[in-house]
Each structure stands twice: as structure tokens, then as C-alpha cells.
């Protein structure tokens, strides 16, 4: 009987000890949460989440003004990561601005073509851009206008010569294009066929499809047809090969 009474007394003392510890922790956590929600500025929930990681390592959350300021800064950084703001593109004529390239063209940019041929030259405004990806090869189609003239600038950054194409209306093609296409006084022979993934922005005039078949036809070294097949829709451009150095890019205002 004495042994059983001693055991019950020991269990009662131990239970009271652990109940006291749990009650103290609850009071501490309640005080910390109240301090965070009342004194951490416009982002109390984020500050509470940031301070929770501090409590796991130090065992307590300091309440001095310096610590509160640090928690507020952490909360602001978390808020910035949750809602990132896109950085504006720097103009190429500024000291820190990158040079505008073919792959960086956007709607509203200007493409200046100076070849000495008045039928080709102009200051073209970019209406839309289509980016093609075929394996490791990236091709850009810049859809442009200069007054009533419509043109496509087609090329890859690593090519020395690009295609400047005028859209051909009423060509009558549908489905898979033939191996030879007559146009005006030339007959163009198929030189290359490819399949590419496509992503367009702006008013490019293409269907909203993820893939496109492309074809290049040649009649001479500088005369070509650029053909795109979007499902059953076929687009054709009568193109002239121009040197890359004859093209300049200006960012839109």
C-alpha cells in the first residue's frame, strides 16, 4: 500500500509539472502572435510566417524595435516574390541599355531596312511577332507595315541574310504545298521543309495553333517563297534575301 501511494503521488507531481510547462508555452506563443499582429505594419501575416522560422531556431521571438524592423523587411521581400513586377526593357541608346536584336523585337518597335532598293527600303512598324522553334534553331517572323505596305522579316540571329517577304494574296494553295510553285515570271522549287513550335504576340495574322509547317522555295539566289501551313490554312510570302547589316532596330516609344 505504501508503494502504491508513493507511485500515485509521484505521478500527480509529474503531471502538474508538465501541465505548467505547456501552459507557459501557450502564454508565450499567444504573446508573440499578439506582438506580431499589432506591430508589424501592412503585412502581419507574412511577418508572422517569417518570424515562425526564427522561433524554431532560437526558441523565442525578440520584440525589440530592431527585430521588428528586420521582420518587416523580410515580409516585404516575401511579398515581392509572390507578386513579381516585370522589369522594363532598357533603350539601346542608353549607356546601360542592351542592343535591340531580332529575337527581342516587340509590337511597336521599328525595323529600318536600307538596301538601296526603294521597293524594299522603309521604316516598318512591327505589328506582331511569331517565334518559331525547330530543334535548336530559332526563327523570328516580324509582321510589319510601312504606310500601305505589308512585309514579313524572317530570319535567325546566326544567319547572314534574312528574308523580306511581301504577302501573296489569292495564291490558291491549301493543304500540303507542291514541290514547285509558279509565281509571276518565276517557278520556285522546294528547297527546305520543316516543322516548328510557334508562339505569337501582337497582330501577326496567324492562327492560334502551337505548331506550323514551314517551306522555303527558291528561284534564284536572292528570290524565294516563304510558305507557312497552319493546319489547312496556307500563307505565302514572295521574299527577297537581304544582308543582315542592312537592317536596324529601334525600340518603340
URFENSUL-V350950 format. One record per pair of residues at least 12 apart in sequence whose ideal C-beta (glycine too) atoms are under 10 Angstrom apart, sorted by the first residue. I is the first residue (numbers start at 0). J is the second residue. D is the distance in whole Angstrom. If there is no record, write none. Layout:
((I/J/D) (I/J/D))
This chain:
((27/54/9) (27/58/9) (27/59/7) (27/60/9) (28/54/9) (28/60/9) (30/60/9) (30/62/9) (31/47/9) (31/50/8) (31/51/9) (31/54/7) (31/59/8) (31/60/5) (31/61/10) (31/62/8) (32/47/7) (32/50/9) (32/51/10) (32/60/9) (34/47/10) (34/50/9) (34/60/7) (34/61/10) (34/62/5) (34/67/8) (35/47/5) (35/48/10) (35/49/9) (35/50/6) (35/51/9) (35/60/7) (35/62/9) (35/67/9) (35/70/7) (35/74/10) (38/62/8) (38/64/9) (38/67/6) (38/70/9) (38/71/9) (39/67/6) (39/68/9) (39/70/6) (39/71/6) (39/73/10) (39/74/7) (40/67/9) (40/68/9) (40/70/9) (40/71/5) (40/72/10) (40/74/7) (40/75/9) (41/71/9) (41/74/9) (41/75/9) (41/78/9) (42/70/10) (42/71/7) (42/73/9) (42/74/4) (42/75/7) (42/77/8) (42/78/6) (43/70/10) (43/71/10) (43/74/8) (44/74/8) (44/77/10) (45/70/9) (45/71/9) (45/73/8) (45/74/4) (45/75/8) (45/76/9) (45/77/5) (45/78/6) (45/81/8) (46/67/8) (46/69/10) (46/70/5) (46/71/6) (46/72/10) (46/73/7) (46/74/4) (46/75/9) (46/77/9) (47/60/10) (47/70/9) (47/74/9) (48/70/10) (48/73/9) (48/74/8) (48/77/7) (49/69/9) (49/70/6) (49/71/9) (49/72/9) (49/73/4) (49/74/6) (49/75/10) (49/76/9) (49/77/6) (50/66/9) (50/67/9) (50/69/9) (50/70/5) (50/73/8) (50/74/9) (52/73/9) (53/66/8) (53/69/9) (53/70/8) (53/73/9) (88/103/8) (88/105/8) (88/108/10) (88/250/7) (88/251/10) (89/250/9) (90/249/9) (90/250/5) (90/251/10) (90/252/9) (91/103/9) (91/248/8) (91/249/8) (91/250/6) (92/249/9) (92/250/8) (96/250/8) (98/248/8) (99/247/9) (99/248/4) (99/249/7) (99/250/6) (99/251/10) (100/139/9) (100/156/6) (100/248/7) (101/128/9) (101/137/9) (101/138/10) (101/139/5) (101/141/7) (101/152/8) (101/153/10) (101/154/6) (101/155/8) (101/156/6) (101/158/9) (101/161/8) (101/243/8) (101/246/8) (101/248/7) (102/128/9) (102/130/8) (102/137/7) (102/138/10) (102/139/6) (102/154/10) (102/155/9) (102/156/6) (103/128/10) (103/139/9) (103/156/10) (103/248/8) (103/250/9) (104/125/6) (104/127/10) (104/128/5) (104/130/10) (104/139/7) (104/140/10) (104/141/5) (104/143/9) (104/152/8) (104/200/10) (104/201/10) (104/248/7) (104/250/9) (104/251/10) (105/125/7) (105/127/10) (105/128/7) (105/141/10) (105/200/7) (105/201/8) (105/250/8) (105/251/7) (106/124/9) (106/125/6) (106/126/6) (106/127/6) (106/128/7) (106/141/10) (106/142/9) (106/200/6) (106/201/4) (106/202/7) (106/203/9) (106/251/8) (107/124/7) (107/125/6) (107/126/9) (107/201/8) (107/250/8) (107/251/3) (107/252/8) (108/123/9) (108/124/8) (108/125/5) (108/128/9) (108/141/8) (108/143/9) (108/248/6) (108/249/7) (108/250/6) (108/251/5) (108/252/10) (109/122/6) (109/123/7) (109/124/6) (109/125/7) (109/143/9) (109/145/10) (109/247/9) (109/248/7) (109/249/4) (109/250/8) (109/251/7) (109/252/9) (110/122/8) (110/123/4) (110/124/8) (110/125/6) (110/141/6) (110/143/6) (110/145/9) (110/150/9) (110/152/6) (110/163/9) (110/246/6) (110/247/8) (110/248/6) (110/249/8) (111/123/8) (111/245/9) (111/246/7) (111/247/4) (111/248/7) (111/249/7) (112/143/9) (112/145/9) (112/150/8) (112/152/8) (112/161/10) (112/163/7) (112/241/7) (112/245/6) (112/246/6) (112/247/8) (113/241/10) (113/244/9) (113/245/6) (113/246/8) (113/247/7) (114/163/8) (114/239/8) (114/241/5) (114/242/8) (114/245/5) (114/246/9) (115/245/8) (116/163/10) (116/239/8) (116/241/9) (116/245/10) (118/148/9) (118/163/10) (118/165/9) (118/239/8) (119/148/10) (119/150/8) (119/163/6) (119/165/9) (119/239/6) (119/241/7) (119/245/9) (120/145/9) (120/163/10) (120/241/10) (120/245/9) (121/143/8) (121/144/9) (121/145/4) (121/146/8) (121/148/6) (121/150/8) (121/163/10) (122/143/10) (122/145/6) (122/146/10) (122/247/10) (122/249/8) (123/141/8) (123/142/9) (123/143/4) (123/144/7) (123/145/5) (123/146/10) (123/148/8) (123/149/9) (123/150/6) (123/151/10) (123/152/8) (123/163/9) (123/246/10) (124/143/6) (124/144/6) (124/145/7) (124/146/10) (124/251/8) (125/141/5) (125/142/7) (125/143/6) (125/144/9) (125/152/9) (125/201/7) (125/202/10) (125/203/10) (125/248/9) (125/251/8) (126/141/9) (126/142/5) (126/143/6) (126/144/6) (126/149/9) (126/201/6) (126/202/4) (126/203/7) (126/204/8) (127/140/9) (127/141/8) (127/142/5) (127/143/9) (127/199/6) (127/200/6) (127/201/3) (127/202/5) (127/203/3) (127/204/7) (127/205/8) (128/140/7) (128/141/6) (128/142/7) (128/143/10) (128/152/10) (128/198/9) (128/199/7) (128/200/5) (128/201/6) (128/202/10) (128/203/6) (129/141/8) (129/142/7) (129/151/9) (129/153/9) (129/195/10) (129/197/6) (129/198/7) (129/199/4) (129/200/8) (129/201/9) (129/203/5) (129/204/9) (129/205/6) (129/211/8) (129/227/9) (130/195/9) (130/196/9) (130/197/7) (130/198/5) (130/199/7) (130/200/8) (131/153/9) (131/155/9) (131/193/9) (131/194/10) (131/195/4) (131/196/7) (131/197/6) (131/198/8) (131/199/10) (131/210/9) (131/211/7) (131/213/7) (131/227/9) (132/195/6) (132/196/5) (132/197/8) (132/198/8) (132/210/10) (133/155/10) (133/193/5) (133/194/7) (133/195/4) (133/196/8) (133/197/10) (133/210/10) (133/211/10) (133/213/8) (134/193/9) (134/194/10) (134/195/9) (136/155/6) (136/157/9) (136/158/10) (136/193/8) (136/195/8) (137/155/6) (137/156/7) (137/157/9) (137/195/9) (138/153/7) (138/154/7) (138/155/5) (138/156/9) (138/158/9) (138/161/10) (138/162/10) (138/193/9) (138/195/7) (138/197/10) (138/213/8) (139/152/8) (139/153/7) (139/154/6) (139/155/7) (139/156/8) (139/161/9) (140/152/7) (140/153/5) (140/154/9) (140/162/9) (140/164/9) (140/197/9) (140/199/8) (140/203/7) (140/205/8) (140/211/10) (140/213/9) (140/225/8) (140/227/8) (140/234/10) (140/236/9) (141/153/8) (141/154/9) (141/161/10) (141/163/10) (141/201/10) (141/203/9) (141/246/10) (141/248/9) (142/166/9) (142/199/9) (142/201/7) (142/202/7) (142/203/5) (142/204/6) (142/205/8) (143/163/9) (144/202/10) (148/165/8) (149/164/10) (149/165/7) (149/166/6) (149/168/10) (149/204/9) (149/236/10) (150/162/10) (150/163/6) (150/164/7) (150/165/6) (150/166/8) (150/236/8) (150/238/9) (151/163/7) (151/164/4) (151/165/8) (151/166/7) (151/203/9) (151/204/10) (151/225/7) (151/227/9) (151/234/9) (151/236/5) (151/238/8) (152/164/8) (152/238/10) (152/241/9) (152/246/7) (152/248/10) (153/213/9) (153/215/9) (153/223/9) (153/225/6) (153/227/10) (153/236/8) (153/238/7) (154/240/10) (154/241/9) (154/243/7) (154/246/8) (155/243/10) (156/243/9) (157/243/10) (158/240/10) (158/243/7) (159/240/10) (159/242/7) (159/243/6) (159/244/9) (160/220/9) (160/221/8) (160/239/10) (160/240/5) (160/241/7) (160/242/6) (160/243/7) (160/244/10) (160/245/9) (161/238/9) (161/239/10) (161/240/7) (161/241/6) (161/242/8) (161/243/6) (161/245/9) (161/246/7) (162/215/8) (162/221/10) (162/223/6) (162/224/10) (162/225/6) (162/236/8) (162/237/10) (162/238/4) (162/239/7) (162/240/6) (162/241/8) (163/225/10) (163/236/9) (163/237/10) (163/238/6) (163/239/5) (163/240/8) (163/241/5) (163/245/9) (163/246/8) (164/223/8) (164/224/8) (164/225/5) (164/226/10) (164/234/10) (164/235/9) (164/236/3) (164/237/6) (164/238/4) (164/239/8) (165/235/10) (165/236/6) (165/237/5) (165/238/8) (165/239/9) (166/204/8) (166/225/10) (166/234/7) (166/235/7) (166/236/5) (166/237/8) (167/180/10) (167/182/7) (167/183/9) (167/224/8) (167/225/10) (167/226/9) (167/234/8) (167/235/4) (167/236/6) (167/237/5) (167/238/10) (168/235/9) (169/235/10) (170/182/8) (170/224/9) (170/226/9) (170/233/7) (170/234/9) (170/235/5) (170/236/10) (170/237/10) (171/233/9) (171/235/10) (172/226/8) (172/228/9) (172/232/10) (172/233/4) (172/234/9) (172/235/6) (173/228/9) (173/231/6) (173/232/8) (173/233/6) (174/228/8) (174/230/9) (174/231/6) (174/232/10) (174/233/8) (175/192/10) (175/212/8) (175/214/9) (175/228/7) (175/233/9) (176/189/8) (176/192/9) (176/212/9) (176/214/6) (176/216/8) (176/224/9) (176/226/5) (176/227/10) (176/228/7) (176/233/6) (176/235/8) (177/189/8) (177/214/10) (177/216/10) (178/192/10) (178/214/10) (178/216/9) (179/216/8) (179/218/10) (180/214/9) (180/216/6) (180/218/9) (180/224/6) (180/226/8) (180/235/8) (181/218/10) (182/216/9) (182/218/8) (182/222/9) (182/224/6) (182/235/8) (182/237/6) (183/218/10) (183/222/10) (183/237/8) (184/218/9) (185/216/9) (185/217/10) (185/218/4) (185/219/7) (185/222/6) (185/223/10) (185/224/9) (185/237/9) (186/216/9) (186/218/7) (187/214/10) (187/215/9) (187/216/4) (187/217/6) (187/218/5) (187/219/9) (187/222/8) (187/223/7) (187/224/5) (187/226/9) (187/235/10) (187/237/9) (187/238/10) (188/216/6) (188/217/6) (188/218/7) (188/224/10) (189/214/6) (189/215/8) (189/216/6) (189/217/8) (189/224/9) (189/226/9) (190/214/8) (190/215/5) (190/216/6) (190/217/5) (190/218/10) (190/223/8) (190/224/9) (191/213/8) (191/214/7) (191/215/4) (191/216/9) (191/217/9) (191/223/10) (192/212/7) (192/213/7) (192/214/5) (192/215/8) (192/216/10) (192/226/9) (192/228/10) (193/211/9) (193/212/7) (193/213/5) (193/214/8) (193/215/8) (194/210/6) (194/211/8) (194/212/6) (194/213/8) (194/228/10) (195/209/10) (195/210/7) (195/211/6) (195/212/8) (195/213/6) (195/227/10) (196/208/10) (196/209/6) (196/210/6) (196/211/8) (197/209/6) (197/210/6) (197/211/5) (197/213/9) (197/227/9) (197/229/8) (199/211/10) (204/234/8) (205/227/7) (205/229/6) (205/232/9) (205/234/7) (206/227/10) (206/229/4) (206/230/7) (206/231/10) (206/232/6) (206/234/10) (207/229/9) (208/229/5) (208/230/6) (208/232/9) (210/229/9) (210/230/9) (211/227/5) (211/228/7) (211/229/5) (211/230/9) (211/232/10) (211/234/9) (212/226/8) (212/227/7) (212/228/4) (212/229/8) (212/230/9) (212/233/9) (213/225/8) (213/226/7) (213/227/6) (213/228/8) (213/234/10) (214/226/4) (214/227/8) (214/228/7) (214/233/9) (214/235/9) (215/238/9) (216/235/9) (216/237/10) (216/238/9) (217/238/10) (217/240/9) (218/237/10) (219/239/10) (219/240/9) (220/240/7) (221/238/9) (221/239/6) (221/240/5) (221/241/8) (222/237/8) (222/238/8) (222/239/7) (222/240/8) (223/236/9) (223/237/8) (223/238/5) (223/239/8) (223/240/6) (224/236/7) (224/237/6) (224/238/7) (225/237/8) (225/238/5) (226/238/10))
